[in-house]
């Protein structure tokens, strides 16, 4: 059974909405926007820098451009079967 384009898009939207990283990025982005308001006193400058650097770090480390080479360097968390192992089954 194949999904229509509408239901496939809805499925993808709900699927990405359930990822915990999506919620972390959304909440951290909201905190970053709130920290950038001009009414903050001078001591909250550190909070702004912390929020912005943590958002940048989280997005960078969770991006596919960084995750794929890191996974290749680590050898993957789960060993993948080779072609010889599949043939022997």
C-alpha positions as CSV (number, residue, x, y, z in Angstrom):
1,X,0.0,0.0,0.0
2,X,1.5,3.3,-1.1
3,X,0.7,6.6,0.5
4,X,-0.6,9.6,-1.4
5,X,1.8,12.6,-1.5
6,X,-0.3,14.4,1.1
7,X,-0.2,11.5,3.6
8,X,3.5,10.8,2.9
9,X,4.2,14.5,3.7
10,X,2.1,14.3,6.8
11,X,3.9,11.1,7.9
12,X,7.3,12.7,7.5
13,X,6.1,15.8,9.4
14,X,4.9,13.8,12.3
15,X,8.0,11.5,12.2
16,X,10.4,14.4,12.5
17,X,8.2,16.1,15.1
18,X,8.6,13.1,17.4
19,X,12.4,13.1,17.3
20,X,13.8,14.4,20.6
21,X,16.5,16.3,18.8
22,X,13.8,18.3,17.0
23,X,12.4,19.4,20.3
24,X,15.8,20.3,21.7
25,X,16.6,22.4,18.7
26,X,13.2,24.2,18.8
27,X,13.5,24.9,22.6
28,X,17.1,26.1,22.3
29,X,16.2,28.3,19.4
30,X,13.3,29.8,21.4
31,X,15.8,30.4,24.3
32,X,18.2,32.0,21.9
33,X,15.5,34.4,20.5
34,X,14.5,35.3,24.0
35,X,18.1,35.9,25.1
36,X,18.6,38.4,22.3
37,X,16.1,40.9,23.4
38,X,17.7,44.3,24.1
39,X,16.3,44.7,27.6
40,X,18.8,42.3,29.1
41,X,21.3,43.7,31.6
42,X,25.0,43.6,30.9
43,X,25.6,40.4,33.0
44,X,23.2,38.4,30.7
45,X,25.7,38.9,27.9
46,X,27.3,35.6,29.1
47,X,23.9,33.9,28.9
48,X,23.5,35.1,25.3
49,X,26.9,33.8,24.3
50,X,26.2,30.5,26.0
51,X,22.9,30.0,24.4
52,X,24.1,31.0,20.9
53,X,27.2,28.8,21.2
54,X,25.3,25.8,22.5
55,X,22.8,26.2,19.7
56,X,25.6,26.4,17.1
57,X,27.3,23.4,18.7
58,X,24.1,21.3,18.8
59,X,23.2,22.0,15.2
60,X,26.7,21.4,14.0
61,X,27.2,18.1,15.8
62,X,23.7,16.8,14.9
63,X,23.9,17.7,11.2
64,X,24.3,15.0,8.6
65,X,27.5,16.6,7.3
66,X,29.3,15.9,10.6
67,X,27.5,12.7,11.6
68,X,28.2,10.7,8.5
69,X,32.0,11.2,8.5
70,X,32.1,10.7,12.3
71,X,30.2,7.4,12.0
72,X,32.6,6.2,9.3
73,X,35.6,7.1,11.5
74,X,34.1,5.3,14.5
75,X,33.3,2.3,12.4
76,X,29.6,2.6,13.2
77,X,27.9,1.7,16.4
78,X,26.4,-1.5,15.0
79,X,28.6,-3.8,12.8
80,X,27.2,-4.0,9.4
81,X,27.3,-7.4,7.6
82,X,29.6,-7.7,4.7
83,X,28.6,-9.2,1.3
84,X,30.4,-12.5,2.2
85,X,28.4,-12.8,5.4
86,X,25.1,-12.2,3.6
87,X,26.0,-14.9,0.9
88,X,26.8,-17.5,3.6
89,X,23.3,-17.1,5.1
